[in-house]
């Protein structure tokens, strides 16, 4: 009976490892350009770099807040890369030092699902984001912080 339980546990752990491990070893590349409607009149308002949270959750590249002369805003990731995960979202928060606790994000704005864990990508901003200076990559399924960039 003990051997059967051990075998079942091993199979369960192996199955979970295969399911979730695939995110660690795969990548989804996105290569979006700045929208044509914004290119001619765009300026960088703020920017910051993504960093490492721990030995698994790592990010790199730049986040930029772009704005055109009409006041249209866009968060743009460039040379971006982050550890892949099953349920990643892009948030804006006021906290310049979020932690692995969702409460640390406090009042946050969701910009939607992360389009890819590698490459250049755009996220439209349709609301007032004054004071929301931190871009966060967050896994909703596991409540995990993957990376963040403070815009300055």
C-alpha positions as CSV (number, residue, x, y, z in Angstrom):
1,X,0.0,0.0,0.0
2,X,2.8,2.4,0.9
3,X,4.5,1.8,-2.5
4,X,1.3,2.6,-4.4
5,X,0.9,5.9,-2.5
6,X,4.6,6.8,-3.2
7,X,4.1,6.0,-6.9
8,X,0.9,8.1,-7.0
9,X,2.7,11.0,-5.4
10,X,5.6,10.7,-7.8
11,X,3.2,10.7,-10.8
12,X,1.3,13.7,-9.4
13,X,4.5,15.7,-8.9
14,X,5.8,14.7,-12.3
15,X,2.5,15.7,-14.0
16,X,2.5,19.0,-12.2
17,X,6.1,19.6,-13.2
18,X,5.4,18.9,-16.8
19,X,2.3,21.1,-16.9
20,X,3.9,24.1,-15.1
21,X,7.5,23.5,-16.2
22,X,6.5,24.1,-19.8
23,X,6.0,27.8,-18.9
24,X,9.6,28.0,-17.7
25,X,11.1,26.6,-20.9
26,X,8.8,28.2,-23.5
27,X,8.5,31.7,-24.7
28,X,6.0,33.8,-26.6
29,X,7.6,36.5,-28.6
30,X,5.7,39.7,-29.5
31,X,7.1,42.3,-32.0
32,X,4.6,45.2,-31.9
33,X,5.5,48.5,-33.4
34,X,4.4,51.8,-32.0
35,X,0.9,52.5,-33.5
36,X,1.1,54.6,-36.7
37,X,-1.4,57.0,-35.3
38,X,1.0,57.9,-32.5
39,X,4.4,57.8,-34.2
40,X,4.8,61.3,-35.4
41,X,3.8,63.1,-32.3
42,X,5.0,60.8,-29.5
43,X,7.2,61.6,-26.6
44,X,8.5,59.5,-23.7
45,X,7.1,60.9,-20.4
46,X,8.7,58.3,-18.1
47,X,10.6,55.1,-18.3
48,X,12.1,52.4,-16.1
49,X,13.7,48.9,-16.2
50,X,12.3,45.5,-15.2
51,X,14.3,43.5,-12.7
52,X,14.7,40.3,-10.8
53,X,12.4,39.3,-7.9
54,X,14.0,36.0,-7.0
55,X,15.9,33.2,-8.7
56,X,12.8,32.1,-10.7
57,X,10.9,35.4,-11.3
58,X,13.1,37.6,-13.4
59,X,12.5,40.4,-15.9
60,X,14.6,42.6,-18.1
61,X,14.1,45.4,-20.6
62,X,12.4,48.7,-20.5
63,X,8.9,50.0,-19.8
64,X,8.1,53.4,-21.2
65,X,5.1,55.7,-20.7
66,X,4.5,57.3,-24.1
67,X,2.1,60.2,-24.9
68,X,1.1,61.9,-28.1
69,X,0.1,65.5,-28.6
70,X,-3.6,64.6,-28.2
71,X,-2.9,63.2,-24.7
72,X,-3.3,59.5,-25.8
73,X,-1.1,57.3,-23.6
74,X,0.6,54.0,-24.1
75,X,2.8,51.8,-21.9
76,X,5.4,50.2,-24.2
77,X,7.8,47.4,-23.3
78,X,11.1,47.3,-25.3
79,X,13.7,44.6,-25.3
80,X,11.4,43.0,-22.7
81,X,11.8,39.5,-21.3
82,X,10.3,37.9,-18.2
83,X,10.0,34.4,-16.9
84,X,7.0,32.8,-18.5
85,X,4.0,31.8,-16.4
86,X,0.4,30.5,-16.8
87,X,-1.7,33.6,-16.1
88,X,0.4,36.8,-16.4
89,X,-1.1,40.3,-16.4
90,X,0.2,43.8,-16.6
91,X,-0.8,46.1,-13.8
92,X,-0.1,49.7,-12.8
93,X,0.3,50.5,-9.2
94,X,1.3,53.4,-7.0
95,X,3.6,51.3,-4.9
96,X,7.3,51.7,-6.0
97,X,8.3,48.5,-4.2
98,X,5.6,45.8,-4.6
99,X,6.1,42.5,-2.9
100,X,4.9,38.9,-3.4
101,X,1.7,39.9,-1.6
102,X,-1.2,41.1,-3.7
103,X,-2.0,43.6,-0.9
104,X,1.2,45.4,-1.7
105,X,-0.3,46.4,-5.0
106,X,-3.0,48.2,-3.1
107,X,-5.1,50.2,-5.6
108,X,-4.0,49.0,-9.0
109,X,-5.1,49.3,-12.7
110,X,-5.1,46.2,-14.9
111,X,-3.9,46.8,-18.5
112,X,-4.9,43.2,-19.4
113,X,-3.1,39.9,-20.1
114,X,0.6,40.0,-20.9
115,X,0.8,39.6,-24.7
116,X,4.1,37.7,-24.6
117,X,7.0,37.1,-22.2
118,X,9.5,38.3,-24.8
119,X,9.7,41.3,-27.2
120,X,8.3,44.7,-27.8
121,X,4.6,45.3,-26.9
122,X,2.1,48.1,-26.3
123,X,-0.6,48.5,-23.7
124,X,-3.2,51.3,-24.2
125,X,-4.0,53.4,-21.2
126,X,-7.6,54.7,-21.3
127,X,-7.9,56.1,-17.8
128,X,-6.2,58.6,-15.5
129,X,-2.9,57.1,-14.3
130,X,-1.5,60.0,-12.3
131,X,0.6,58.5,-9.5
132,X,0.6,55.0,-11.0
133,X,4.3,54.8,-11.6
134,X,5.0,51.1,-11.3
135,X,4.4,48.6,-14.0
136,X,3.9,45.1,-12.6
137,X,3.9,41.7,-14.2
138,X,1.6,39.5,-11.9
139,X,0.5,35.9,-12.1
140,X,-3.2,35.9,-11.1
141,X,-3.4,32.1,-10.8
142,X,-0.7,31.8,-8.2
143,X,-0.7,35.4,-6.8
144,X,3.0,35.8,-7.7
145,X,5.0,38.9,-8.6
146,X,7.2,38.1,-11.7
147,X,8.8,41.5,-12.2
148,X,8.2,45.3,-12.0
149,X,9.6,48.5,-13.4
150,X,9.3,51.9,-11.7
151,X,8.7,54.7,-14.2
152,X,10.7,57.9,-13.6
